[in-house]
Amino acid sequence: MADITVRPMRAGDADRVLAIYQAGLDGGNASFETVAPTWPAFDAGKLPDHRFVAVDPGGTLVGWIAVSPTSTRAVYAGVVEHSVYVDPAAHGRGVARLLLDALIAATETAGIWTIQSGVFPENTASLALHRRVGFRVIGVRERVGRHHGRWRDVVLLERRSPAIT
């Protein structure tokens, strides 16, 4: 992990971010989505202060993380939903862990008290990683949506900040 750096996402990262997103979607266990959005749609849906990328020593972007608000209601201003994607060639190098650590630090500094996510149960590596950084399973939505012609369950995860009370 020492060879990977994390920095804020920039507009110039768009092509690589969306390519990594599409690679994750193509893998079949990342999202109900099947096609990555356009950059304007991605940009509009993510909070600007909580987007990070991981870059290898050669300057290649190898992963990203970003959050979306869960609601426009003021009482939920401290609750976000995150997505994290890593280039398949960089799997197993601790990239997602670095990105999650950066996101947790940034959201806690901003007063965000809950980060949530939905993960397919087949994505066991993601579930294990989330547990290691303090997420807990809050439930399973059974057969919540169809993906490539079959019903899929989604494991709901959340991390409540111990620093924000």
Buried (B, 14 or more C-beta within 10 A) or exposed (E): EEEBEBEEBEEEBBEBBBBBBBBBBEEBBBBBEEEBBEBEEBBEEBBEEBBBBBBBEEEEBBBBBBBEBBEEEEEEBBBBBBBBBBBEEBBEBBBBBBBBBBBBEBBBEBEBBBBBBBBBBEBEBBBEBBEEBBBEBEEEEEEBEEBEEEEBBBBBBBBBBEEEE
